[in-house]
Amino acid sequence: MKNSKFVIDRFAKLIEQGIVSSKDITSEILTILKSKRDEMVFKLKLTSKDEFEVLSKRVENLEKKIEKIKLKNNGKSKRAKKP
């Protein structure tokens, strides 16, 4: 009975260590992939999501101002002077 308990304990420790090491390997792989992704983003000069949102809002505001200016200019069409 003692021998079987000893064997079962050893197997349990091996399985536990295997799970811990597989989690470590998984986290290490994820870390490597994230760093590679960050390198690619830096090389391609891509913007982050926050920067993109700020830039798109600025473009929207500029487009609205352009439309207002166009509407003002259409209402003030130039008339040709009669000679």
NORTA-V631520 format. One record per residue. PSI is psi in radians with two decimals (none if undefined). D_CENTER is the distance of its C-alpha to the mean C-alpha in Angstrom with 2 decimals. Layout:
((PSI,D_CENTER) (PSI,D_CENTER))
This chain:
((-0.73,56.46) (-0.66,55.28) (-0.74,54.32) (-0.67,52.19) (-0.70,50.40) (-0.78,49.83) (-0.76,48.37) (-0.73,46.13) (-0.74,44.86) (-0.77,44.14) (-0.70,42.20) (-0.72,40.21) (-0.72,39.31) (-0.76,38.31) (-0.73,36.07) (-0.78,34.53) (-0.63,33.87) (-0.72,32.43) (-0.76,29.93) (-0.77,28.98) (-0.60,28.66) (-0.61,26.58) (-0.69,24.12) (-0.75,24.13) (-0.75,23.59) (-0.80,20.69) (-0.62,18.96) (-0.73,19.85) (-0.75,18.46) (-0.69,15.06) (-0.75,15.20) (-0.78,16.28) (-0.69,13.59) (-0.69,10.79) (-0.67,12.93) (-0.70,13.47) (-0.77,9.86) (-0.67,9.76) (-0.75,13.12) (-0.72,12.29) (-0.72,9.67) (-0.75,12.50) (-0.67,15.15) (-0.08,13.85) (0.77,13.28) (2.68,10.04) (2.78,8.95) (2.99,6.16) (-0.72,5.93) (-0.78,9.02) (-0.70,10.76) (-0.75,10.50) (-0.73,12.04) (-0.80,14.65) (-0.70,15.57) (-0.61,15.99) (-0.68,18.20) (-0.73,20.20) (-0.71,20.81) (-0.81,21.93) (-0.72,24.31) (-0.69,25.71) (-0.68,26.34) (-0.74,28.21) (-0.69,30.30) (-0.75,31.18) (-0.72,32.33) (-0.76,34.46) (-0.70,36.04) (-0.73,36.81) (-0.70,38.45) (-0.72,40.53) (-0.57,41.68) (-0.58,42.65) (-0.43,44.86) (0.87,46.57) (2.49,47.65) (2.41,50.30) (2.46,53.83) (2.37,56.12) (2.45,59.26) (2.37,62.56) (none,64.99))
